[in-house]
Amino acid sequence: MTTSRKRSQFTVRELRTDAELSLCAQLDHTYLTDYVWQTDMREENDQTVVRFRSVRLPRTMSAIYPRDRDNLLRSWEKRDCFLVAASGDVLLGYINMRIGADRSKAWIQDLVIDKPFRRRRIASALLEQAARWASLHQIQHLTIEMQTKNFPGMQFARAQGFVFCGFNDHHYANQDIALFFGKNL
């Protein structure tokens, strides 16, 4: 698939070599955010109440990706679907997806666009092709994970039709909370 936006041409394709994996790990995984989802959990009588709310930060924060290079490379050894967006020999971004044990659900663990190439619909193209791949493999539901501070990612997921469907309060190695957004195909 070739897509043209803002005078940039790129192709979404399957990962070809382990050398490309290494290049993906070198992309700029940081992101800027002005908002976070703040978590509030209370136990009252026989119930636990969990609330998430958007909180504006006093200044823009540069957030660090929750997986370091070694963890990324290790987790990618078990990949089911790994697509890259490339312009010639330059990798612009990637999406990594794993199929669940029941084979009807898939988890998008990573969706990263290198900083200089963001806001050019590359993430949308990667997600669209990952959904197409999932449909061809009889996947019925996609889930995408992200940190509570990845407000730009949350907005993107919602714009793509994903809805909040859960969380894990110690999901990442750095103990950050993971939020899950899901979508039926």
C-alpha positions, 0 to 999 in steps of 0.5 A: 500500500502506498499512501501520499500525505503532505508530499510524503510517500510511504509504504506499509509492509511486513518487517523484512529483516532483523536489521530492521528490528534494530532500526525500529528500536532506534526510532524516537519513542518519546512523545509530548503531552499536555494531559494525563489520565489520573487514577483514583481508586477507593474501597467502599464497603463491598465495592472498589471504585476506580475512576480515571479523569483527564488532568491538564499538566502545568506544562508540556511533558516529554514522556518516555516510552515504557519499554527500553530497547532491550525489552522491545527487542525481547518482546519482538521475538514473539511477534505475530504481525509486525508492519513498518511504514517506510519511505525508500530505505528510511523506516518511519514507524511500526506497529507490533501486534500479538494474537491472543491465546483464543485466536480471536483477539489481537493486542497492539503492543507498540505503535510508534512513528519516529518524531520527524514523521508524526502527524502525516497519517502514518499511524492511521495507515499502519493501524488500517493495515494491521486491522486488515491483516487481523481480519484476514486471520479471523481476528474479531477484536483489537486491543491497543495498550498505552500509558496513562500519560499517553494522551495523544495516543488515547485521542488517536485510538478514540478517533480510530473507533477504539473505546476504553476497555480496561487497565492494569496498574503495574503492566510495564516494567517501570510500574506504569499503568497500562490503559486498554482500548478495544475495537470489534472488527 
